[in-house]
Amino acid sequence: MSILESSSPSTKPGQLHSPTIAAAQQKPQSELFYKFSIGRYVFIPLVTRLHGLVSEIDITFLRREDPGAIINAGGDIDNRLKTLFDALRLPHDATELGRQTGPGDPIDIFCLLEDDVLITRLGLLTGRLIGPLHSNAQPEKPTDVELQMHITVKVNHGMIANLDFL
């Protein structure tokens, strides 16, 4: 059960279900997470230092190259992983956003991590991608990969805000 699911009919969807933090249930859902604004974008990470949480990531990395081909036209594995970790965290500043949209209402973007330093364990298994990718939206390229990720969120520092993760 996730932190946002409710197993009790007495709580509304989106509220915490732990009776030990009943006070937090009175807050709107938007106040349960920390928000980081960068320009028009509002990033809402699940794993933050303020919540005392860390993550462990297991990745199955399927690619078209032969086993052992660590460096190829798509880049070496460590650079590809760094790019993935950057995509899982909120940007450090506006320069990482690239092209921005014009003025308007704020855009909420949920992400996994406040910072990639909150990844405490990484497991990596590489394999060969045999069949076509699951998405046929665009023609496939030799550098396309398929990632299967299992992410475990763990408590680093116990506190009332992260009791549901214990």
Secondary structure, DSSP 8 states (H G I E B T S, - for coil): --TT---STTS-TTS---GGGGGGGGS-GGGSS--EEETTEEEEEEE-TTTTEEEEEEEEEEESS-TT--S-TT--HHHHHHHHHHHHB--SSGGGG-S---SSS-EEEEEEES-GGGEEEEEEEEEE--S--S--SS---TT-EEEEEEEEEEESS--GGGGGG-
